[in-house]
Amino acid sequence: MTPTNKGKRRTSWIWNELDLVEDDNDQKNTICKHCKHKLLAKASNGTKHLSDHLLKFCTKRHLQATG
């Protein structure tokens, strides 16, 4: 019996605030749940640019947090 490759578990806090989707070209992207901005989610890119979006650039997330 061979083990199935389910991929690496996503443990970062950012995955609670982003949706992972695949486009027509089988390229993985994320969509921000707050502002619906589309970001690239390649494994080689890591999560730094995703957290930067949530912490610095996503104005709707900041507005929801402050009320």
C-alpha positions as CSV (number, residue, x, y, z in Angstrom):
1,M,0.0,0.0,0.0
2,T,1.4,3.4,-1.0
3,P,0.7,6.5,1.1
4,T,-1.3,9.2,-0.6
5,N,0.2,12.6,-1.0
6,K,-2.3,15.1,0.5
7,G,0.1,18.0,0.4
8,K,1.5,20.0,3.3
9,R,-0.9,21.2,6.0
10,R,-1.5,24.9,5.9
11,T,-0.9,26.1,9.5
12,S,-0.4,29.8,9.0
13,W,-3.1,32.2,10.4
14,I,-3.5,33.7,7.0
15,W,-5.4,30.7,5.6
16,N,-8.3,31.7,7.9
17,E,-8.6,34.9,6.0
18,L,-7.9,33.8,2.5
19,D,-9.6,31.3,0.2
20,L,-7.5,29.0,-2.0
21,V,-8.8,28.6,-5.6
22,E,-7.5,27.2,-8.9
23,D,-8.0,29.0,-12.1
24,D,-8.4,27.6,-15.6
25,N,-4.7,27.0,-16.1
26,D,-4.4,24.9,-12.8
27,Q,-2.6,27.8,-11.2
28,K,-3.3,28.3,-7.5
29,N,-4.5,31.6,-6.3
30,T,-5.9,33.1,-3.1
31,I,-8.8,35.5,-2.8
32,C,-9.0,37.8,0.2
33,K,-12.2,37.2,2.2
34,H,-12.4,40.9,3.1
35,C,-11.6,42.9,-0.1
36,K,-11.8,40.0,-2.8
37,H,-8.3,40.9,-4.0
38,K,-6.7,38.0,-6.0
39,L,-3.1,37.0,-5.0
40,L,-0.8,34.3,-6.4
41,A,-0.3,31.3,-4.1
42,K,2.6,29.4,-5.5
43,A,4.5,27.3,-3.0
44,S,7.8,29.0,-4.0
45,N,6.4,32.4,-3.0
46,G,5.7,31.5,0.6
47,T,3.2,33.4,2.7
48,K,5.0,36.7,3.3
49,H,3.3,38.6,0.5
50,L,-0.1,37.2,1.7
51,S,0.4,38.4,5.2
52,D,1.7,41.7,4.0
53,H,-1.5,42.2,2.1
54,L,-3.6,41.4,5.2
55,L,-1.6,43.5,7.6
56,K,-0.6,46.5,5.5
57,F,-2.8,46.9,2.4
58,C,-6.2,45.4,3.0
59,T,-8.2,48.4,4.1
60,K,-11.5,46.5,4.5
61,R,-9.9,44.2,7.0
62,H,-8.6,47.2,9.0
63,L,-12.0,48.8,8.9
64,Q,-13.7,45.6,10.1
65,A,-11.2,45.3,13.0
66,T,-11.6,48.9,14.2
67,G,-15.4,49.0,13.8
